[in-house]
């Protein structure tokens, strides 16, 4: 498996992964509107953001994650990596792909010099929480969000 930045032509496949985590969505059925185009272009142009895809040996996109590198004065002045939009194709779960995706993402952040990787997960996603804990993530903080 290879973890690499997504290309614009792969945007429908990424959006298909994000559309429904419980079933496989055909990328051809995904409407890529102007808002998605703008968001992808902004990620692509920003050196502190990466939309990554995990590609299997056949060229199929089986997972994705967005990494955002955050500078700060904590952690000895080293960046932290925020991982979001983590998905694995519904028909490929349970075989270690998620662990591989997260491991490769962590290695990417480590190579960049990040001191830690952090994420938030919806409180209703108990299986995801157990998955992250198995990977060594600690429930060290409470997260808060404000919709704008």
C-alpha positions, 0 to 999 in steps of 0.5 A: 500500500502507498500513502500519497497526496490525492490528485484532483482527479481522485477527488470523487473517490475521496468524497465517496469515502467521506459520503458514507462510512457504512457502505461503498459509494460509487465515485461516479455518483458523487457530485463535485460542486464548486465548494469541494473544488475550492476546498481541495484547491486550498488544501493542495496549495497549502504547505501545511495541509495534505489530503492523502489517499491510501492506494492498494496494489491494484490502484484502488483508493482504499482509504484517506486522511487529511493531515494539517500541520499546526505550528505552536509554541508548545511541544518545544516549538515543534509542529503537531499534526491534526488528522481528520477525515480518516476513512477506509472503504467499508468493504475493506475494513477489518484487515489492518488497512486502517492501522496501516493508514494511521501508521503511514500518516504518523510516519509522515508527520514524524518525518516532517518533525511533528512532536505529536499527532492528534485527532477528534472523533464523534462520541457516537463512534465507539468502535473508532475510539477502540481502534484509536486506543489500540493504536496508542492514542490516549483520551487526554483531552475533551474536545469542544466544537462551535458550529459557525 
